Amino acid sequence: MRAAAAFLSFLPTALSFATTKPSVSYRASSTLMAKLGDSIDFAKYEGLGNDFILIDDRDKSDPSLTPEQSERLCNRNFGIGGDGVIFALKAPEGEDYDFTMRIYNSDGSEPEMCGNGIRCFAQFLKDLGEDSESYRIKTLAGPIIPVMNADGTITVDMGEPILDGPTVPTTLAPNSEHNSVLEQTHTCNGKEWKISAVSMGNPHAIIFVDDLETDIDFSIDGPALESDTGAFPAKTNVEFVQVMDPTHLKMKVWERGAGPTLACGTGTCALVVAAIRAGKIPRAGKEGVRVTLPGGDLFIEWREENNKIYMSGPATLSFKGQAILKDRP
């Protein structure tokens, strides 16, 4: 990358960011970066506005950044900005995987999986020259297989939904088949909610409302439900959902560890499962259910023959650069 541009510092650790500027030579850029401290290359991707910093760690088994460094990189005022940092790691020896994905949220926490993130991860691999029709990825939620489509979108085999309440995990009393929690009444933030709990390797609390604009106080209800550890011991992602028609849902998401985001891939999968199970919509065919998020549409198919969920949507490269990690003098 030719470059060196604006440098932004952090306290107590300075962490800076360089973008492309043709008028500065690569040698000058490299010399300046060497003076400032260690640097790391990154690429910025987004999936419907859910944005991530991607790090190429294919020669490593563990992330090259700490959760604290990742949190600073995600800062939208003093860093690159993002909903999380994703690391492309090598596959474990002796296991049937192509790569390993790890992710740190913008608050430094580590989720099990991220649906939009896995699409960005797959596009990142392709852009790095790992050209394949599909990848078998190891995640903390188990194996995930993204498939690259001819139209530029990516379809991800997200596996089977987890319905067993204690496994989600939630302490809400199971009230439906499979020991599941389906529109169970629960009081939080002084309000009564009907919550469906589904895990896609990470926990989700799905709440159906008549109108997303008038029935919730998103900035207050979202974080209150996310951090209600009495009901969700590991905290939870929170999806508020409005049924638009039998094949179209609209949602707002408050993500665990990230707050309000423009899209949530695992959340769209979880809410489609909840909507079908609660009788809000019928099970759609291969065209799937369209889920409209603040950042755009994802298409979700829950197949009866194997109980798996397939998510289709875009992943787009925004820019590349170098972040400089420098201890405070």
N, C-alpha and C positions, 0 to 999 in steps of 0.2 A: 504494500500500500504506500503510495506517495503521500507525503503528508504533513504536516503538523499544523495544528490549528489552535483552537482555544483550549486552555488548561484550567480545570476546575478543581479546587482543593477541598479536602475534608478535614475535620478535627474529630478525634485526635490523630487519625491517620489520613494523610493526603492521598487521594485517588483521583487521577485525572484522565482525560479523554481526548483523543486526537481524531480529527476527521480529515477527509481528503481536501487538499488545496494545491492545485497544480503548480502554483508559483514558487513553492518551496521544494527543494530537492529532497530525494529519499535519503541521501547521505546526511543532509542537515537535520532532517527529521530524526534519523537514527541516533545522531550525536546528541541532539537535545534530549531525546528519551533516555539515553544512557546516563546523562547527567541527572535527570530527574529521578531515576530509579527503575526497578524492574517493571516490565510491561507485559501485557497479555493481549493477544489478538482476540477479537470477538466479531460476531455477526449478529445483527438485530433482525428478528423475524416477527411477523404478526399473523395471527389467525383470527380474522374478523375483529381486529382491534385488540385482542388479547395478546400482548406483546412480550417477547422474551429475548434475553441476551443468550446467545449460543456460544459455547466454548468447545473447541476441538481438543479433547483429551483422549483421543483414540489410542494413545500409547500408554495410558494410565488406567489403574484400577479404581482410583478415588479422585474426587474433584480437586482441581488445582487451586481453588479458592475456598476460603472458609465461609461459613454462613454469614459472619459479620461483614466480610469483604463483599459478598454478594448483595447483602442488604444495602450497602453504600452504593454499589453500582446501580441498583434499581431506583435510587432516589431521583425523582424527576426534576428537582431543582438544582442539585449539585452533582449529579452523576449522569449516566447514559439515560436512565429511565426504563422501567419495565415492570411487568407483573411477576417476573421471576428470572432466575439464571438457570439454564439447562446445560448439562455437561454430557457430551458424547464420549463415553468410556468404552474401553475394549470389553469384549465378552469374557465371562469367567471361563477359565480353562476347564476343558472337559465337559462343558455344558452346551446344549444345542441352541445357541444364540449367535446373532451376528454382532450385536453391540449391547451395551448397557446404558440406560438413561437414568440420570439423577437430576433432581431439581431442588433449588432452594427458592422459597417464596420471597416476596419483597420485604417480609418482616424477619427473614432469616430462618424460618421454620422449614421443615422438609415434608412435603406431601408424598403420598404413595404414588400418585399418578396425576397426569394432566392431559385431558383430551385434545385441547387446542395445541398444547405443548408438544404432544407426540407427533402431530402433523408437521409442526415447524421442525421438529427433530428429523423427521424423514426427509423433508425438503433440504435441510442443512446437509444431511449425508449425501444426497444426490448432487448438491452443488459442490461438495468436496471431492466429487469424482467417484463416489461409491454408487455407481449407476446400477440399479437393480429394480425389478418390477415390484418387489416387496422386501421387507426387512423383518427379522424376528428379534424383537427388542426385549431385554430383561428390564423390568421395573419392579419397584417395591410392591406393586399390586399384582405381580405375576407377568407372564409373557403377553406382549401386545404386538400385533402384526399390522402395520400400515402397508397399503397397496397404492402404488402410483398409477393414477388414471390417465388415459390419453388426453382428456380435456384439461389437464393441469390440476385437477382436484386430487384429493387423497382420501381413500376410504380406509378406515381403521376397524379391524376386528377387535372390539373392546371386551370380548369375552362375555360371560354370563353375569347377570345382575345378582347381587347377594341380597336376599330378602330377609333372612333370619335376623330378628331384631338385635339380640345380644352380639351378633357378629358384626353388625353395621359399623360401630356399636351404638346402641341406644338403650336407655333404661325404661323407655316408654313401654307400657304393657302391650304385648302382642295381641292383636284382635282379628287376625285373618289367617288364611292358610299359609303354610310354610313358616309358621311361627313369626309372621311378619306384622309390621305396624302400618296400617292403612287408614289414613284420615282419622287418626287417634286424637282425641281432644287433649289439649295441653295449654296451660296458662303460662305466659311469659311476657314480661314488660307490661303487666297489668291488662293484657288482652288474651282472649281465648282463641286458639288456633286449632285447625284440624291438620295434623302433620302425617305425611307418609314418609317412611324412612327406607332408603335404598342405598346400598353401597355399590360403587363401581371400582372397588379397591380403595376408595375413600368415601367418607360418610356424606350423605345428602339428606336434608330435610326439605320436602317438597310441600308447598302450600298453594292450593288453588283459590283464586279470588275472582270476583266478578269483574273488577276493573283495577288494573295495575296502577292507575294514576290516582285513584281516590280511596282505595280500600286499605292502603298501607302507608306508613310513614317510613319509607325505605331506609333513610340514613339513621334511623333510631331502631326500628324493628330488626333490620338486618344484623347489626352487630350484637344486639341483645340475644337473638336466637343463636347466632354463631357461637357465642361464648357461654351458652346455657349448659354448663358441664353437668348439671344435675340430670339433664335429659340426654345429653350427648357427651360422654366422658372424654372423648378425644376432640371435642369441639366439632363443628359441622359446617359444610357448605349449605347455604340457604337459597332455595329457588322459589320465587313467587311466580305463579303461572296463571295466565288467562287463556281459556279455550276460545279460539277464534272461529273454528269450524272443525268438522271431524278429522281433517288431516293437517290442521294448522294450529300450533300453539305459540304463544308469545310469553316471554319470561324476562324477569330481572334477577340477577344473581348477586349475592353477597358471598364472596369466596373466603373460605377459611384461610387466614394468613395473608390475604391480599386485599380484602375489602371489596368495594364495587368494581367489577371489571366489565368490559364490553362483551365478553363471551366466556362460556365455560363448557367445554366439550363433554366431560364426565357428567356435568349437571344436566345437559340436554338429554343424554342417554337415560339418566335416572328419572327425569320427569316424564319422559315418554312411557317408561315402564309403569310409573305410578298412575299416569292418566289412563292407560289401558286397563290396569288392574282395578281402578276405581270406577270404571265404566264411563269415563268422561269422553273417550274416543274409542272407535273400533281399532283392532289391529290392522295396520295398513299393509298393502302388498309391497313389492320390491321398490316402488317409487318412494316409499318411506313417508314419514311424518315431517313436515316442514316446521322447524322451530325458529322463530324470529327472536334474535337477541339484539341488544343495543348496537352491536357491531355488524349485524347481518344475519344471514340464514344458514343453518345447518340442516342436514337431512338425516333422519334416524330411522333405521329399520330394525325391528325386533323379530327375528325369525323363529317360527314355531318349530321347525325341524331340528334345530340344535340349541335353541334357547339363547343364542348369542345376539349381541347388539352390534350393528354396523353404523358407523358415523362417517358421513361424507362432507367435505368442505375444503376451503382453500388454505394455503400457507404461503406467505409472501416475504421475500427478502426486502428489508427496508434500507439497510446500509451496513457497511463494515467499518472497523476502526481498530484502534489500540487503546487500551486502558492502562494507565501508569499507576503502579502501586508503590508508594514512597512513604517511608516512615517519617513522622513529624520530626524536624530537626531539634 
